Amino acid sequence: MIRTEHVLDSWRTIREDTIRAVEDFPANEFDFRATPDMQTFGEIARHILQSSEGLTGMLLAGEEDFTVPDFRQRLARHIEDPAPGVAGLTAALRGSLNGRLTELAARPADFWAREITRFDGQRLTRLEMVQFIKEHELTHRAQLFMYLRLKGIVPATTRRRMAKAAQQPAR
């Protein structure tokens, strides 16, 4: 059984590393793209923010069918553009998740057990949908990490692992 608190806490950790990636990337290079057909670093970061905001907003509003023809319009109702610049984006990433996690954590057990229809037609519980949203962010966070690596920047997760390893006694 997956516990709601675990999913939400795990998402917070993922988001903190997303924010760190945004802070670590050179602000004047947010238009960098690894190849011409890929999104820029800034576009990926904004997509993480807007998709999680929109999808959780729909869940919290009681939407149960994400296959509706006006899905994009319904999604857009729950998305706000961040203030310009890195500080605006990081503040929006932080504020959005904190607000959504507070709202989600306050929902009763029957909210989480209720099924919805995802945009691809798959039936899943609301908790499974939040797990999907979290995994979606994790996928795009990996893209941000790749972009960091292409710029010679070590992602925060690797820096933490290396610091922990350095503190371990030699064997």
Stockholm file with secondary structure:
# STOCKHOLM 1.0

chainA/1-171         MIRTEHVLDSWRTIREDTIRAVEDFPANEFDFRATPDMQTFGEIARHILQSSEGLTGMLLAGEEDFTVPDFRQRLARHIEDPAPGVAGLTAALRGSLNGRLTELAARPADFWAREITRFDGQRLTRLEMVQFIKEHELTHRAQLFMYLRLKGIVPATTRRRMAKAAQQPAR
#=GR chainA/1-171 SS CCCHHHHHHHHHHHHHHHHHHHHHSCGGGTTCCSSTTSCCHHHHHHHHHHHHHHHHHHHHTTCCBTTSTTHHHHHHTTCCCCCSHHHHHHHHHHHHHHHHHHHHHTSCHHHHHSEEECTTSCEEEHHHHHHHHHHHHHHHHHHHHHHHHHTTCCCHHHHHHHHHHHHSCCC
#=GC SS_cons         CCCHHHHHHHHHHHHHHHHHHHHHSCGGGTTCCSSTTSCCHHHHHHHHHHHHHHHHHHHHTTCCBTTSTTHHHHHHTTCCCCCSHHHHHHHHHHHHHHHHHHHHHTSCHHHHHSEEECTTSCEEEHHHHHHHHHHHHHHHHHHHHHHHHHTTCCCHHHHHHHHHHHHSCCC
//
